[in-house]
Amino acid sequence: MSDLIATFVFFFAVIDPIGTVPVFIAVTSRFDKQTKQKIALQAALVSAAVLMFFLVAGEIILTSIGIPLSAFQIAGGIVLFLFALSMIFGESKPEGEVKLVRRGMETAIFPLAVPSIASPGAMLAAVLLTENSKHSISEQAVIALVMLSVLVVTWGLMNASTFIYRFIGDSGASIISRVMGLILSSVAVTSVLAGIRDYFGLAGA
């Protein structure tokens, strides 16, 4: 049970559903309620398809080109750490991605589905948390369900975005994004250390 909660928190941090709310509001500001609901559903489905692809095929692609998962885990942890630092010290997720919308890129696919929901961190997490040598098919299926449950939460928050944004505002979304960045940085360091241990363990064998 604790592993499932940890997995949920990890995906919640990298997907950052609350940080998606300001982005969704900016993307859909010109549309009526019914259209907003369609955009929310489309964004959720597209992001689910992208993340499921990485969950299913990510390790297969790495293996086919001769990259050990431990090396990917180290690289992925470093990328996640840099991503987390940008959330903590740089522009928060809402601030950075709303700017993309203001430049005219107003579609449900970009920046809403990718990279707001299916972020680079989420793609890496989908691969790292479903390592074939450590998890059975049934365990990977459970992890996939946990990931999809976070996407369902994201979809629900997008549909309730007007109320939520009125309640938390720009400042609230920024604070939450930075807290998620702090959690993510800890996870990233753990990933790097585990990757180094596994890599040198394999090399020693």
C-alpha positions as CSV (number, residue, x, y, z in Angstrom):
1,M,0.0,0.0,0.0
2,S,2.8,2.4,0.9
3,D,4.5,1.7,-2.5
4,L,1.2,2.6,-4.3
5,I,1.0,5.9,-2.3
6,A,4.6,6.7,-3.1
7,T,4.0,5.9,-6.8
8,F,0.9,8.1,-6.8
9,V,2.8,11.0,-5.2
10,F,5.7,10.6,-7.7
11,F,3.3,10.8,-10.7
12,F,1.4,13.6,-9.0
13,A,4.6,15.6,-8.7
14,V,5.8,15.1,-12.2
15,I,2.4,15.6,-13.9
16,D,1.4,18.4,-11.5
17,P,-2.4,18.5,-12.0
18,I,-2.9,21.7,-10.0
19,G,-0.2,23.4,-12.0
20,T,-2.1,22.5,-15.2
21,V,-5.1,24.5,-14.1
22,P,-3.8,28.0,-15.0
23,V,-2.5,26.6,-18.3
24,F,-5.9,25.1,-19.1
25,I,-7.7,28.4,-18.2
26,A,-5.4,30.3,-20.5
27,V,-5.8,27.8,-23.4
28,T,-9.6,27.7,-23.1
29,S,-10.4,31.3,-22.2
30,R,-12.1,31.9,-25.6
31,F,-14.4,28.9,-25.5
32,D,-17.7,28.0,-24.0
33,K,-18.2,25.5,-21.2
34,Q,-19.0,22.6,-23.6
35,T,-15.9,23.2,-25.7
36,K,-13.8,23.4,-22.6
37,Q,-15.0,20.0,-21.5
38,K,-14.1,18.5,-24.9
39,I,-10.6,20.1,-24.7
40,A,-10.1,18.7,-21.2
41,L,-11.1,15.2,-22.3
42,Q,-8.9,15.4,-25.5
43,A,-5.9,16.6,-23.5
44,A,-6.3,13.9,-20.9
45,L,-6.6,11.2,-23.6
46,V,-3.6,12.4,-25.6
47,S,-1.4,12.6,-22.5
48,A,-2.6,9.1,-21.4
49,A,-1.7,7.7,-24.8
50,V,1.8,9.4,-24.7
51,L,2.6,8.2,-21.2
52,M,1.3,4.6,-21.9
53,F,3.5,4.5,-24.9
54,F,6.6,5.3,-22.8
55,L,5.4,2.9,-20.1
56,V,5.1,0.0,-22.6
57,A,7.7,0.7,-25.1
58,G,10.3,2.9,-23.4
59,E,12.5,0.1,-22.0
60,I,12.1,-2.0,-25.2
61,I,13.5,1.0,-27.2
62,L,16.4,1.4,-24.8
63,T,17.3,-2.3,-24.9
64,S,17.2,-2.3,-28.7
65,I,19.8,0.4,-28.9
66,G,22.0,-1.1,-26.2
67,I,21.4,1.4,-23.4
68,P,21.2,-0.3,-19.9
69,L,18.3,0.9,-17.8
70,S,20.6,1.8,-15.0
71,A,22.3,4.3,-17.3
72,F,18.9,5.7,-18.3
73,Q,18.0,5.8,-14.6
74,I,21.0,8.0,-13.9
75,A,20.4,10.2,-16.9
76,G,16.7,10.4,-16.1
77,G,17.4,11.3,-12.5
78,I,19.7,14.1,-13.5
79,V,17.1,15.4,-16.0
80,L,14.4,15.1,-13.3
81,F,16.6,17.0,-10.9
82,L,17.1,19.9,-13.3
83,F,13.4,19.9,-14.1
84,A,12.7,20.0,-10.3
85,L,15.2,22.9,-9.9
86,S,13.4,24.9,-12.6
87,M,10.1,24.3,-10.7
88,I,11.7,25.5,-7.5
89,F,14.0,28.4,-8.5
90,G,12.9,29.4,-12.0
91,E,9.5,30.0,-13.5
92,S,7.0,27.7,-12.0
93,K,5.2,25.3,-14.4
94,P,2.1,27.6,-14.7
95,E,4.1,30.7,-15.4
96,G,6.3,29.1,-18.0
97,E,3.6,27.3,-19.9
98,V,1.0,30.1,-19.8
99,K,3.7,32.2,-21.7
100,L,3.6,29.6,-24.5
101,V,-0.2,30.2,-24.7
102,R,0.3,33.9,-24.9
103,R,2.5,33.5,-27.9
104,G,-0.4,32.1,-29.7
105,M,0.1,28.3,-29.3
106,E,-3.4,27.7,-28.2
107,T,-4.2,24.1,-28.7
108,A,-5.3,21.2,-26.5
109,I,-2.2,19.2,-27.6
110,F,0.4,21.9,-27.1
111,P,1.1,23.1,-24.5
112,L,-1.7,21.5,-22.6
113,A,-1.3,17.7,-23.2
114,V,2.4,18.0,-24.0
115,P,4.4,19.2,-22.1
116,S,2.0,20.4,-19.4
117,I,0.4,17.0,-18.5
118,A,2.7,14.5,-20.2
119,S,5.8,16.3,-19.2
120,P,9.4,15.1,-19.8
121,G,9.5,14.1,-16.1
122,A,6.3,12.1,-16.4
123,M,7.7,10.2,-19.5
124,L,10.8,9.4,-17.6
125,A,8.8,8.3,-14.6
126,A,6.7,5.9,-16.7
127,V,9.9,4.1,-17.9
128,L,11.8,4.1,-14.6
129,L,8.9,2.9,-12.4
130,T,8.1,-0.1,-14.7
131,E,11.5,-1.8,-15.1
132,N,10.9,-5.3,-16.5
133,S,13.6,-6.9,-14.3
134,K,12.0,-5.6,-11.1
135,H,8.3,-5.6,-11.8
136,S,6.0,-8.3,-13.1
137,I,3.4,-7.6,-15.7
138,S,0.7,-7.4,-13.1
139,E,2.7,-5.0,-11.0
140,Q,3.3,-2.8,-14.1
141,A,-0.4,-2.9,-14.8
142,V,-1.1,-1.6,-11.3
143,I,1.5,1.2,-11.8
144,A,-0.2,2.0,-15.1
145,L,-3.5,2.3,-13.2
146,V,-2.0,4.6,-10.6
147,M,-0.6,6.8,-13.4
148,L,-4.0,6.8,-15.1
149,S,-5.7,7.7,-11.8
150,V,-3.5,10.8,-11.6
151,L,-4.6,11.7,-15.1
152,V,-8.2,11.3,-14.1
153,V,-7.6,13.7,-11.2
154,T,-6.0,16.1,-13.8
155,W,-9.0,15.8,-16.0
156,G,-11.3,16.5,-13.0
157,L,-9.3,19.5,-12.0
158,M,-9.4,20.9,-15.5
159,N,-13.2,20.6,-15.5
160,A,-13.3,22.4,-12.2
161,S,-10.6,24.8,-13.2
162,T,-12.6,28.1,-12.9
163,F,-13.6,27.4,-9.3
164,I,-10.1,26.1,-8.3
165,Y,-8.3,29.0,-9.9
166,R,-10.6,31.5,-8.3
167,F,-9.7,29.9,-4.9
168,I,-5.9,29.5,-5.2
169,G,-5.0,32.1,-7.9
170,D,-1.6,32.5,-9.5
171,S,0.3,32.6,-6.2
172,G,-1.3,29.4,-5.0
173,A,-0.6,27.5,-8.2
174,S,3.0,28.7,-8.1
175,I,3.5,27.7,-4.5
176,I,2.1,24.2,-5.1
177,S,4.3,23.8,-8.2
178,R,7.4,24.7,-6.2
179,V,6.5,22.2,-3.4
180,M,6.0,19.5,-6.0
181,G,9.5,20.5,-7.4
182,L,11.0,19.9,-4.0
183,I,9.5,16.5,-3.7
184,L,10.6,15.7,-7.2
185,S,14.2,16.7,-6.5
186,S,14.3,14.2,-3.7
187,V,13.0,11.5,-5.9
188,A,15.5,12.4,-8.6
189,V,18.5,12.1,-6.3
190,T,17.2,8.7,-5.1
191,S,16.9,7.6,-8.8
192,V,20.5,8.7,-9.5
193,L,21.9,6.9,-6.5
194,A,19.9,3.7,-7.3
195,G,21.1,3.9,-10.9
196,I,24.8,4.2,-9.9
197,R,24.4,1.3,-7.4
198,D,22.7,-0.9,-10.1
199,Y,25.2,0.0,-12.8
200,F,28.3,-0.7,-10.8
201,G,26.7,-3.8,-9.3
202,L,26.2,-5.1,-12.9
203,A,29.7,-4.1,-13.8
204,G,31.1,-5.9,-10.8
205,A,29.2,-9.1,-11.8
